[in-house]
Amino acid sequence: MRVSPWVVPVLVVLAAVLGIGGARFLAAPSFTRDYAAAAGARVETVRFVVRGLVCVDTARQVAGQLADEPGVLRCVAYASRNEAQVTYDAAVTDPQALRAAIEGPVVDEASGQIRFHQFEVVSLDGATIR
């Protein structure tokens, strides 16, 4: 069976477009961190779009920013979407406190340096923050 010479390049371009475009919809988490389980918690989840969350390492850093925040139960970060989904106990904390924790100074564990403004929350549950 003979195939037209243009079929293979078209299929390659189509596969690339579907792969890149589909990554936004079928993204796998870059990093997931569970903190403490809280029995009887008022569990809620908030979705942050975070400028600076671009890879597995920055996803791990965002999750680390939330480690000392009381009431945080889980953080699932998606670098392909620049997104962090944070599950928390609404009786203990709120989305604004979580945002402040994410945007706070980042301590580089390897060098001990403190970096300011590494992360910026630009959207909270779909609402743009100015």
N, C-alpha and C positions, 0 to 999 in steps of 0.2 A: 504494500500500500504506500502510495506516495503522498506526502503532506506538503502543502504549500509552504514556501520559504518564510512567509510572514506569520505563520501560526505560532511558532515557537517564541519569537520576540513578543508577540501580543500576550501570550500566556504568562511569560515572565513578568511583564509590566503589570498585568492584571493581578498576579499573585503578590507582587510587591505592594501595590496599592491596597489590596485587601488586608495584607498583613500589617501594614503601618496604620491604616484606618481602623482596623478591627482591634488593635491594641488598646485603644481608648475605651472600648466597650467590654472587652474580655480580659481586662488587666488582672494579672495575678499580684497579690500583695508582695511588695519589695521587702517588708519587714513587719513582723507581728510580735508584740510584747504583751504578755499578761502580767498584771501587777498582783493585787490581792483580791480574793473573792470576798464579797461582803454579803452576808446573809441578811435578808430583809431590806436590801438596798432599793432605793427608788432609781432603777437603772434607766438611763437615757443615753442616746448616742448623738454626737454632733459631728458634722463633717466640715473640716477646714481645708481650704485651698491655700497652700503655703508656698510663697515665693522663696526659693532656696532649697526646697525639697526636690532633688533632681536625680538621686542615685541611692543605692543601698546604704552607703555610709551616711548620707544626710538623713535618710529615713531612720536609721539607728540613732542618730543624734536627736532628731525630733522626739522619738520615743524616750530617750534619756532625759530630755528637758522636762518630761512629765513625771519622771520617777519619784520626785520628792513632793509632788502635788497630792494632797490628801483627797481621797475619793475617786481617784483614777483607777479604773478596773482593767482597761485594755486599750491598746493603740494599734491600729492596723494602718500602715503607710503604703501608699501607691506612688512610686516615683514617676511612673509614666503619666500620671494624672496630676502630679504635684499636690496630692491629697493625703490628709490624715483623718481617719475616722476614730474618734475617741469615745469609748464607753465609760460612763462615770456614774457615781452615786449623786443624784440631784439634791439629796438632803445634806450633802457635805460640800459640794463645789458647784460651779456654774460655768457656762461657756466663756464668759469674760475672764474668769480666773485661769482657765485653761489656755486661752489666747495669750494672756500675759506670760504664762509659763513658757509657751512655745517661743514667744518673741524675746524672752529674756536673754541675758548674756550666756554664751556657750563656752564651756571650759574644755579646751583640747587636752584630753587625757595624756597624750604622748608628750607634748611639750609643756603643758601647764599654762599655756597662754589663754587669755580670755578674749573672745571675739564678740563684739557688739553688732547688732543688726544683721546677723547671719540669716535669720528667718523672719519673714513678714507674712502675717495672715492677711490675705486679700479677699477672702470670701468665707462666710460662716453660714452653713446650711443653704448655700445658693445665693445669699444676699451679699452683694459687693460691699466691702468696707472701704471707706474713704478716710 
